[in-house]
Every structure is written in C-alpha cells, then in structure tokens.
Amino acid sequence: MLEKIAKYIRSNKNIIEKSDISPFVQRINGNSYKSPRIFSDIGQDSAAIKNNNNMLTLITTDRIKTSYIANFPLGAGFSSILVGVDDIYACGGKPLAVSIIISFKDQILGQKMIDGICKGSNLFKVPIVRGHTNLKEFNELSSTVIGEIKRDEYISATNAQDKDDIILAVDFSGKVGRASKLHWDTVTYKSSEDVLNKRKSMNEIAKLKIVNSAKDISNGGIFGTIMQLINYSKVGADINIEKIIIPPVLIEKSYNLETFVQMYLTTSYILTAPEESSQEVLKIFSQHDMSATVIGKIRKELELNINNGKDSIKVIDTYLSNKIKIIEQ
C-alpha cells in the first residue's frame, strides 16, 4: 500500500498543476504593486487585508472548470459558493458576501448554474452582492468571497512549524457525489444549521489560537493539500497512512485507502498544531460532529515521507522555490 500511495502522490496532476502555476504566481508577486495594508497573500487559502481596527478583511477567488459547468451546471453553481466559503472558514474567518462572474451560451444551462449559486448562497447564508454577466458567448463561472476575522485569530496556511502534529479533520456524515466517485459530498443534502455548525469548529479553534496552520482539503485530496501546506511553510512532513481513517459509508462501498486519499473531501481540513494543543483541537472537532485524528508530524527537512508504522518511503523533496522534485523509485 505504501508504494501505491507514493506512486499516486508523485503522479497527482493537481500537485503537478500547482507546481506549474508557481512561476506565474512568482512573476505576479515580484512585479505587482505592494501595499503596507496587506497582511498575507500568496499561498493562503484567503488573503488578508489590514483595516484601521483589529479586524482583517479576507478575500478568496476561485474558478469552476468549464467541463464541470457543461456536465453539471447546477453543481457548478453550488460549488462556486462552496469553495470560496470554505477558504474563508479554513483560516478561521466568517464569510460576509460573494461576487460572481458568470457566462453561458445556453439559457437552460445558465438557469441551472444560477439555481446552484442561489442554493449555495442560502445554505451557507452568504449574500450575492455583485457580479458580471456575459451571455451567449461561452460558459464560465468564477466567484470571489469576502470575509472577516480578528487579526490575532487569523490561521495561516503557511506557518506549519517543525514538530507540529498534523491533524486530519473529516465530516464522516457524507455520501459519494453525483459528479465523481472521488467526490465526498457532505453538504448538498443537509440543513444550514448542520453545515455551518461543522464549519464553526474552525472559528472556535481560531479564537483559542491553538494551531499554527490550516487548509481545507482541495481537489488534490489529503496529500495534495498537505503538499501545498508544507511547500508554502518551507517544511516537510512524515505521515502515517495507518492513522488515516476512512468513513464507514465508504468502507461499505469497498473504498480502500488508496482511493480515499484521492478524494475531494468537502467539510474537511488539514491543520498543524503543537503537540500540547492537539487534543484540544480534536475535542473541538468532536463537539462539532467531525472526526479528527493526528496522522503525522511536521519536520524541518524539506521532504514528504509516508510510513505504515514500520516501513517508510521518501516520496517527494520540496524546495523553498515551491518547486517539487519527484523521487523516482
């Protein structure tokens, strides 16, 4: 199993795509205007802008793939809200409002996209306050979500520290999504009270200031998200794959660990925390009906290793330039 998971990580297109984007991000970062009001930007789930009080304004932007829009327009509209909202919660913040850019060639498809957007807006209780439309030319959808948080409560995605525990938190109450067998849906069929209660776990953790870093699990799955976090934090990680627990619903459907780690897990987070804080973090997630466990350790050496409690494999070297070196085996 170690070799299979290592092979998957090395060939994960979402990791490779993130690495390919890095030179463009660096070019923008190196040539665009810098403001003293920017609290955090590149590498964060949500960038943060300083205000005159002790609050930060949070901002995150996402684009939905055109192929997903064409095949699942309702889901695409809903996802445009979900992904941004979860970026805000991942840093401990609270979403305030959404702006949408939408374009569609077909009126029926467009109406389904709009229905999905409104469903997401109502479920997560975030208003649509601005937007731009372009009809009859092409299918496009992107969203920008604005949020806020107290400055001293902000959880960075780039601050994992040597010897931190790595915590995986997952909502076990879910089902396989309609769009893909690798989509763990924990939101579309639930009440606002339920989905918001689970996300408020991150607000509580932020207020207690007991973690060093956090990210919501992206379409790169558990390891893709870990790679992003350690890359931007300029650290490495050791992960015990035996500590990764698969939701019982998926076990009943014959999902194994190799498949589970590839899944896009909604309502799920990777966090790093000092060892003395980890149990408190796990307790908070449990109080919000989430399953959380320590799955590994942050290390100062710039590499990702996986183990099963006995054997260990060095999977990937990471570098300060945010490039990734694949270890051939």
Secondary structure as GFF3:
##gff-version 3
##sequence-region A 1 329
A	DSSP	alpha_helix	2	11	.	.	.	ID=ss1
A	DSSP	alpha_helix	13	31	.	.	.	ID=ss2
A	DSSP	beta_strand	38	40	.	.	.	ID=ss3
A	DSSP	beta_strand	47	50	.	.	.	ID=ss4
A	DSSP	beta_strand	55	63	.	.	.	ID=ss5
A	DSSP	alpha_helix	66	71	.	.	.	ID=ss6
A	DSSP	alpha_helix	73	90	.	.	.	ID=ss7
A	DSSP	beta_strand	94	104	.	.	.	ID=ss8
A	DSSP	alpha_helix	107	124	.	.	.	ID=ss9
A	DSSP	beta_strand	128	135	.	.	.	ID=ss10
A	DSSP	beta_strand	140	150	.	.	.	ID=ss11
A	DSSP	three_ten_helix	151	153	.	.	.	ID=ss12
A	DSSP	beta_strand	165	170	.	.	.	ID=ss13
A	DSSP	beta_strand	175	176	.	.	.	ID=ss14
A	DSSP	beta_strand	183	185	.	.	.	ID=ss15
A	DSSP	alpha_helix	192	208	.	.	.	ID=ss16
A	DSSP	beta_strand	213	216	.	.	.	ID=ss17
A	DSSP	alpha_helix	221	233	.	.	.	ID=ss18
A	DSSP	beta_strand	236	240	.	.	.	ID=ss19
A	DSSP	three_ten_helix	241	243	.	.	.	ID=ss20
A	DSSP	alpha_helix	248	252	.	.	.	ID=ss21
A	DSSP	alpha_helix	257	260	.	.	.	ID=ss22
A	DSSP	beta_strand	264	265	.	.	.	ID=ss23
A	DSSP	beta_strand	268	273	.	.	.	ID=ss24
A	DSSP	three_ten_helix	275	277	.	.	.	ID=ss25
A	DSSP	alpha_helix	278	287	.	.	.	ID=ss26
A	DSSP	beta_strand	291	299	.	.	.	ID=ss27
A	DSSP	beta_strand	303	307	.	.	.	ID=ss28
A	DSSP	beta_strand	312	318	.	.	.	ID=ss29
A	DSSP	beta_strand	324	326	.	.	.	ID=ss30
###
